[in-house]
Structures are given as structure tokens and as C-alpha cells.
Amino acid sequence: MGTEDSDIEFKAAFLARVKETRERKGWTQAQMARLLGLEQGTYHKYEVRTIMPLPLLRRFCLETGADIGDLMWGNRLPTRVRRRA
């Protein structure tokens, strides 16, 4: 699998974890958007196509109680890149 494929998979999994986190709180996208000071349409894109900017992601974690590492990696740790000797 190429780097581009793994980037696409990472992004899709990350966006799904953001949506799942919001849904576990029982909040709508509109409610989450209000908590973050965004329009609902702007927040929507952070669940379907665009990774949140870091300052917004930090605020999302504070509002939802989510761990940023869990959002980034889920249940698995990132793989380390091996250095060539």
C-alpha cells in the first residue's frame, strides 16, 4: 500500500472518529458547531472531508472530553518509520 493510500485511510478513520465522538455525546452537528463557534455547514465539513485545524481540534477535545491521541490513532498506535543504517 502506498503512502497516498495510507493517508486517505488515516483521514477517513479520523473523520469517522470525530463523528463518533460527537454522536456518543448525543449532540447534533448544529449543537457541536455552536459549541465551537462555527456555522453548522463549516462543522459538517470536519466530519466528511477536512481534518480540523489543531486549535479547533483542541477545543473539540475540551468540549467532548475526547483524547486527541484517541482521535488521531484510535485503538492502534502509529507505526514508526525505520531508519536505514
N, C-alpha and C positions, 0 to 999 in steps of 0.2 A: 504494500500500500504506500502511495506517495505522500509527501508532506501536505500537498493540497487536499487530498482525501482526508487525512487526519485532522487538518484544520477545519474542514467542513463538518466532520463528525463531532469535533470538540464544540464548535459553535452551536450545532443543533442540540447537543446534550445540555450545554449551558443554558440556552434559551428555555428548554423544557424544564430544567430545574428552577429557573426563575418563576415560570408559570406555576409549577407545582407548589413552590413556596407560598406564593400569593393565595392559591386555592386552598392550601392547608389552613390558612388564617380565616378562610371563609369570606374573603374580600373580592369584590368585583374589580375589573380593570379601572373603572371610574373611581372607585374608592382609593385604590392604590395610587392612581395618578394624583388625586387630591393630596394625599399624604406626602407625596414627593414634590408637590407644587408644579405639576405638569398638566398639560391637556391630555385627555384620555387617548386621543389618537397618537400623541407622542409616546405615551407609555406603551401603547399597543405594539409599536414597532420594536420595543425592547423585549417583547415576548415572541416575536415572529421573525425578525430579520437582523437586528442590530444589537450588538453587545453594549450594555450601558457603559457610559464613561465612569471611570473609577470613583470620582466624588459622588456621583449619583448611586453607584453600586454600594458605596459605604453607607449612604443614607438608607438605601433599601434594606441593608442588613440591620441597621439600627431599628428601623420601623418594624421589621418582621421577626427579629431575633435570630435571623439566619447567620450561619458562619460563612465567611467569604471563601474559606477553603473548601467547604462542602459544596458551595455553589460552583466553584471553579472545577473541582475534580470529582464530586460525587463520592462514591464509595471506594474509588480507586485512587491511588497516588500517581502523580505524573511519573512517566518513565524518564530516567536520566539518560542523557546523551553521553556515550562513552568517548573518551578522548583517545586518539590514536597515539601510540607511543613513538 
